[in-house]
């Protein structure tokens, strides 16, 4: 199971999107590690006694990503950063206009 590019999502399943974590590798493109990949990394290292470097080569990911996956006790969880709305900049002015407008007008 190799890491997949962010743009690849074969079935567009939103639940699957929640079970991924973005790994930002400096100087390279953005990569995604799915829960299945995380489990495979841990299995290869613990059950098969495969070294970190060999796992990275086998899965096509960086050694740092393998080390990160082995360091965590829980599977990765994707958390989207909170974003504001386009309207946020205008919200105070809109609320003020609504206060000035009589009800039912």
C-alpha positions in Angstrom: 0.0 0.0 0.0 1.8 3.1 -1.2 0.9 6.5 0.0 -1.6 8.2 -2.3 -1.6 11.8 -3.7 -4.1 14.2 -2.2 -5.8 14.5 -5.5 -6.5 10.7 -5.7 -9.7 9.7 -4.0 -11.1 6.8 -5.9 -14.6 6.7 -4.6 -15.1 10.2 -3.0 -16.2 8.6 0.3 -16.3 11.4 2.9 -15.9 8.9 5.8 -12.7 7.7 4.3 -11.5 11.3 4.0 -12.0 11.6 7.8 -9.6 8.7 8.4 -6.6 10.2 6.7 -3.9 12.6 7.8 -2.0 15.0 5.6 1.8 14.7 5.8 3.6 17.8 4.5 7.1 16.9 3.3 9.3 19.9 2.9 10.4 20.3 -0.7 8.0 17.5 -2.0 4.4 17.3 -2.9 1.7 16.8 -0.3 1.1 13.2 0.6 -1.7 11.3 2.3 -1.3 8.4 4.7 -4.5 6.4 5.1 -5.3 4.3 8.2 -4.6 1.2 6.2 -1.1 2.5 5.3 -0.5 3.3 8.9 -1.4 -0.2 9.9 0.7 -1.7 7.1 3.8 0.3 8.3 3.3 -1.0 11.8 2.8 -4.6 10.7 5.9 -4.6 8.5 8.0 -3.2 11.3 6.7 -5.2 14.2 5.7 -8.6 12.7 8.0 -8.8 9.7 10.9 -7.0 11.5 11.5 -4.8 8.4 13.8 -1.8 8.9 12.4 1.7 8.6 14.4 2.4 5.4 13.1 -0.8 3.7 9.5 0.1 4.6 9.9 3.6 3.2 11.4 2.2 0.0 8.7 -0.5 -0.2 5.8 1.9 0.2 7.3 4.8 -1.6 7.2 7.2 1.3 9.8 9.1 3.3 11.7 7.6 6.3 10.3 10.4 8.4 6.8 9.4 7.6 7.5 5.8 8.6 9.1 7.0 11.9 6.1 9.2 12.5 3.7 6.3 12.0 5.7 4.1 14.3 5.9 6.7 17.0 2.1 7.1 17.4 -0.1 4.8 19.4 -3.3 5.6 17.6 -4.2 5.6 13.9 -4.1 9.0 12.3 -7.2 11.2 12.2 -7.7 13.9 9.6 -8.7 17.2 11.0 -9.5 20.1 8.7 -8.3 23.5 9.9 -11.1 25.9 10.7 -11.8 28.4 8.0 -13.8 31.5 8.1 -16.5 32.5 5.7 -16.3 35.0 2.9 -19.0 36.9 4.7 -17.1 37.2 7.9 -15.5 40.5 6.9 -19.0 42.0 6.2 -20.9 40.4 9.1 -20.8 43.5 11.5 -22.1 45.7 8.7 -24.8 43.2 7.8 -25.9 42.9 11.4 -26.1 46.7 11.8 -28.2 47.0 8.6 -30.6 44.3 10.0 -30.9 46.2 13.3 -31.8 49.3 11.4 -34.4 47.6 9.2 -37.9 47.5 10.7 -39.5 44.0 11.1 -41.4 42.8 8.2 -40.0 45.3 5.7 
